[in-house]
Amino acid sequence: MLDFPERGPIPILSVRPMTAITSLLLGAALGVAHGLAGLVIARLARGASGNVLATVILGGTALRMMMVLGVVALLLLFSSVQIASFITGLGVTFVIGLIAEVFLLLRHSSATPTRA
């Protein structure tokens, strides 16, 4: 909100507050985008091994986390999102995406033969 003494506060991005359903769906959409990006990074790392695999996975995870944190900060600062609904939608889809990514990586590690 911008506060002007002669006119009062002016909202930056929206005039009306978002409904709980809209906030929930917005959080869920951000969580799904994070999960899909994780699956793409896991697929890209599938052919790599050793240090390259760790670098791709950890670098991709750090980049995704920073992007989600930035989007969440911008939404909370400049929109009228309902925080509880938004965080619930984001949290549920975020955890589901992480579990899917771990299963994909574990399946990849069990499919690669070990050298004796």
SERO-4910 file (N, C-alpha, C, O; in steps of 0.05 Angstrom, whole numbers):
BEGIN
 pado doro    nc1    nc2    nc3   cac1   cac2   cac3    cc1    cc2    cc3    oc1    oc2    oc3
  Met    A     17    -23      0      0      0      0     18     25      0     37     27     15
  Leu    A     11     43    -17     24     69    -17      6     88     -1    -19     88     -5
  Asp    A     17    104     16      1    122     32      7    151     24     29    162     28
  Phe    A    -14    164     13    -13    192      6    -30    208     26    -54    201     29
  Pro    A    -19    229     38    -34    244     59    -60    256     47    -80    257     62
  Glu    A    -59    265     23    -83    279     12   -105    259      3   -128    267      2
  Arg    A    -97    234     -5   -117    215    -15   -120    190      2   -140    176     -2
  Gly    A   -102    185     20   -103    161     36    -88    138     22    -75    143      2
  Pro    A    -89    114     34    -74     92     23    -84     82     -4   -109     82     -9
  Ile    A    -66     76    -22    -73     66    -49    -61     38    -53    -36     36    -51
  Pro    A    -77     17    -57    -65     -9    -62    -49    -10    -88    -57      3   -107
  Ile    A    -28    -25    -88    -10    -26   -111    -21    -45   -133    -23    -36   -156
  Leu    A    -27    -70   -126    -34    -89   -147    -64    -95   -149    -74   -101   -170
  Ser    A    -78    -93   -127   -107   -100   -129   -123    -82   -112   -114    -71    -92
  Val    A   -148    -79   -119   -167    -62   -105   -181    -79    -83   -185    -69    -61
  Arg    A   -189   -103    -90   -204   -120    -72   -186   -142    -62   -168   -151    -76
  Pro    A   -190   -151    -37   -174   -174    -27   -181   -200    -42   -204   -203    -51
  Met    A   -162   -217    -45   -167   -243    -58   -184   -260    -40   -182   -258    -15
  Thr    A   -200   -277    -52   -215   -297    -36   -196   -319    -27   -174   -322    -37
  Ala    A   -206   -335     -8   -190   -357      2   -184   -378    -20   -162   -388    -21
  Ile    A   -204   -383    -36   -200   -402    -58   -179   -392    -78   -162   -408    -87
  Thr    A   -180   -367    -85   -161   -356   -104   -133   -357    -92   -114   -364   -106
  Ser    A   -130   -351    -67   -104   -352    -53    -94   -381    -52    -70   -386    -57
  Leu    A   -112   -400    -46   -104   -428    -45    -95   -437    -73    -74   -451    -75
  Leu    A   -110   -431    -94   -102   -439   -121    -76   -426   -130    -61   -438   -144
  Leu    A    -72   -401   -122    -47   -387   -129    -23   -401   -116     -3   -405   -128
  Gly    A    -26   -408    -90     -5   -422    -76      0   -450    -88     23   -458    -91
  Ala    A    -22   -464    -95    -19   -490   -107     -6   -488   -135     10   -506   -141
  Ala    A    -12   -468   -150      0   -464   -176     30   -460   -173     46   -470   -189
  Leu    A     38   -444   -154     67   -440   -149     80   -465   -140    103   -471   -149
  Gly    A     67   -481   -123     78   -506   -115     81   -526   -138    101   -541   -139
  Val    A     61   -527   -155     62   -545   -178     85   -536   -197     99   -553   -208
  Ala    A     88   -510   -201    110   -501   -218    137   -509   -206    155   -516   -221
  His    A    139   -507   -180    164   -515   -167    169   -545   -170    191   -553   -176
  Gly    A    148   -561   -167    150   -590   -170    157   -598   -199    174   -616   -203
  Leu    A    145   -585   -218    151   -591   -246    180   -584   -253    193   -598   -268
  Ala    A    189   -561   -243    217   -553   -247    236   -573   -235    257   -579   -246
  Gly    A    229   -584   -211    245   -604   -198    246   -630   -215    268   -642   -217
  Leu    A    224   -638   -226    224   -662   -243    240   -658   -268    253   -677   -277
  Val    A    239   -634   -280    255   -628   -303    285   -630   -296    301   -641   -312
  Ile    A    292   -618   -274    320   -619   -266    329   -647   -260    352   -655   -266
  Ala    A    312   -663   -247    319   -691   -242    323   -707   -268    341   -723   -270
  Arg    A    306   -701   -287    310   -715   -313    335   -706   -327    349   -722   -340
  Leu    A    342   -680   -325    367   -670   -337    391   -683   -323    412   -688   -336
  Ala    A    389   -688   -298    412   -699   -283    413   -730   -286    432   -742   -276
  Arg    A    394   -741   -299    392   -771   -301    417   -783   -314    426   -804   -305
  Gly    A    428   -770   -334    451   -781   -348    477   -775   -334    498   -787   -341
  Ala    A    477   -758   -315    502   -750   -301    508   -770   -279    491   -786   -270
  Ser    A    533   -768   -269    541   -786   -247    560   -771   -229    574   -752   -238
  Gly    A    562   -779   -204    582   -768   -186    578   -738   -180    556   -729   -173
  Asn    A    600   -723   -183    600   -695   -176    581   -679   -194    569   -659   -185
  Val    A    579   -686   -219    561   -671   -237    532   -674   -228    517   -655   -229
  Leu    A    525   -698   -221    497   -703   -211    491   -686   -187    470   -673   -185
  Ala    A    510   -686   -167    506   -670   -143    504   -641   -149    488   -626   -138
  Thr    A    521   -631   -167    521   -603   -174    495   -595   -188    483   -574   -182
  Val    A    485   -612   -206    460   -605   -220    436   -606   -201    420   -588   -201
  Ile    A    435   -626   -184    412   -628   -165    413   -606   -145    393   -593   -140
  Leu    A    436   -602   -132    437   -581   -111    435   -553   -122    422   -536   -111
  Gly    A    447   -548   -145    445   -522   -158    417   -516   -167    406   -494   -163
  Gly    A    404   -536   -179    376   -533   -187    357   -529   -163    339   -512   -165
  Thr    A    362   -543   -142    345   -540   -118    349   -512   -106    329   -499    -98
  Ala    A    374   -503   -104    379   -476    -93    366   -454   -111    354   -435   -100
  Leu    A    368   -457   -137    356   -438   -155    325   -438   -152    313   -417   -151
  Arg    A    313   -461   -151    284   -463   -148    275   -451   -122    255   -437   -121
  Met    A    290   -457   -100    282   -446    -74    284   -415    -74    266   -402    -62
  Met    A    304   -404    -86    307   -375    -87    284   -363   -103    273   -342    -96
  Met    A    277   -376   -125    255   -366   -142    229   -366   -127    214   -347   -128
  Val    A    223   -389   -114    198   -391    -98    198   -370    -76    177   -357    -71
  Leu    A    220   -367    -62    221   -347    -40    216   -319    -51    202   -303    -39
  Gly    A    228   -313    -74    224   -286    -86    195   -282    -94    184   -260    -89
  Val    A    183   -301   -107    155   -298   -115    136   -296    -91    118   -279    -91
  Val    A    141   -312    -70    125   -310    -46    128   -283    -33    108   -271    -25
  Ala    A    153   -273    -31    157   -246    -19    143   -225    -35    130   -207    -23
  Leu    A    145   -226    -62    131   -206    -78    101   -207    -75     87   -186    -73
  Leu    A     90   -231    -74     61   -234    -71     52   -224    -44     31   -211    -42
  Leu    A     67   -231    -23     59   -222      4     62   -192      7     46   -179     22
  Leu    A     81   -180     -6     85   -151     -3     66   -135    -20     56   -114    -11
  Phe    A     61   -144    -44     47   -127    -63     19   -136    -72      7   -124    -90
  Ser    A      9   -157    -59    -18   -165    -67    -34   -170    -41    -24   -170    -19
  Ser    A    -60   -175    -45    -77   -179    -22    -84   -208    -18   -107   -216    -12
  Val    A    -64   -225    -21    -67   -254    -18    -74   -261     11    -63   -248     29
  Gln    A    -91   -280     15    -97   -290     43    -75   -310     50    -73   -331     38
  Ile    A    -60   -303     70    -35   -317     76    -39   -346     83    -26   -364     72
  Ala    A    -58   -352    100    -62   -380    109    -70   -398     85    -59   -420     82
  Ser    A    -88   -389     68    -96   -405     45    -74   -408     25    -69   -430     15
  Phe    A    -59   -387     21    -37   -387      2    -15   -406     11     -6   -423     -5
  Ile    A     -7   -405     36     14   -422     47      5   -451     48     21   -469     43
  Thr    A    -21   -456     53    -31   -483     53    -29   -496     25    -19   -518     21
  Gly    A    -38   -481      5    -37   -491    -23     -8   -495    -32     -1   -515    -44
  Leu    A      9   -476    -25     37   -478    -32     50   -501    -18     65   -517    -30
  Gly    A     45   -504      8     58   -524     24     51   -553     15     69   -570     13
  Val    A     26   -558     10     17   -585      2     30   -592    -25     41   -614    -27
  Thr    A     28   -575    -44     39   -582    -71     69   -582    -71     82   -597    -86
  Phe    A     81   -565    -54    110   -564    -51    121   -591    -41    140   -602    -52
  Val    A    108   -602    -20    117   -627     -8    112   -650    -28    129   -668    -31
  Ile    A     89   -650    -42     84   -671    -61    105   -671    -84    114   -692    -92
  Gly    A    112   -647    -93    133   -645   -113    160   -655   -104    174   -668   -119
  Leu    A    167   -648    -79    192   -658    -68    193   -689    -66    213   -702    -71
  Ile    A    170   -700    -57    169   -729    -55    171   -742    -82    185   -762    -85
  Ala    A    158   -731   -102    160   -742   -129    188   -740   -140    198   -758   -153
  Glu    A    202   -718   -134    230   -714   -143    248   -735   -129    266   -746   -142
  Val    A    244   -739   -103    261   -759    -89    256   -787   -100    275   -802   -104
  Phe    A    231   -794   -105    225   -820   -117    238   -824   -144    249   -845   -151
  Leu    A    237   -802   -160    250   -804   -187    280   -807   -184    292   -823   -199
  Leu    A    292   -793   -166    321   -795   -162    329   -822   -150    349   -834   -158
  Leu    A    313   -833   -132    319   -859   -121    315   -881   -142    331   -900   -142
  Arg    A    295   -878   -159    292   -898   -180    315   -897   -199    324   -918   -209
  His    A    325   -873   -204    349   -870   -221    373   -883   -208    389   -897   -222
  Ser    A    377   -878   -182    401   -889   -169    400   -920   -167    421   -933   -168
  Ser    A    376   -931   -164    374   -961   -163    376   -973   -190    382   -997   -192
  Ala    A    371   -958   -212    373   -969   -239    402   -969   -249    408   -984   -267
  Thr    A    419   -952   -238    447   -951   -247    462   -974   -234    461   -977   -210
  Pro    A    477   -989   -250    492  -1012   -238    516  -1001   -222    528   -981   -230
  Thr    A    523  -1015   -201    546  -1008   -185    570  -1023   -195    568  -1047   -203
  Arg    A    593  -1010   -194    618  -1024   -202    630  -1038   -178    629  -1029   -155
  Ala    A    641  -1062   -183    653  -1077   -162    683  -1072   -161    697  -1084   -144
***
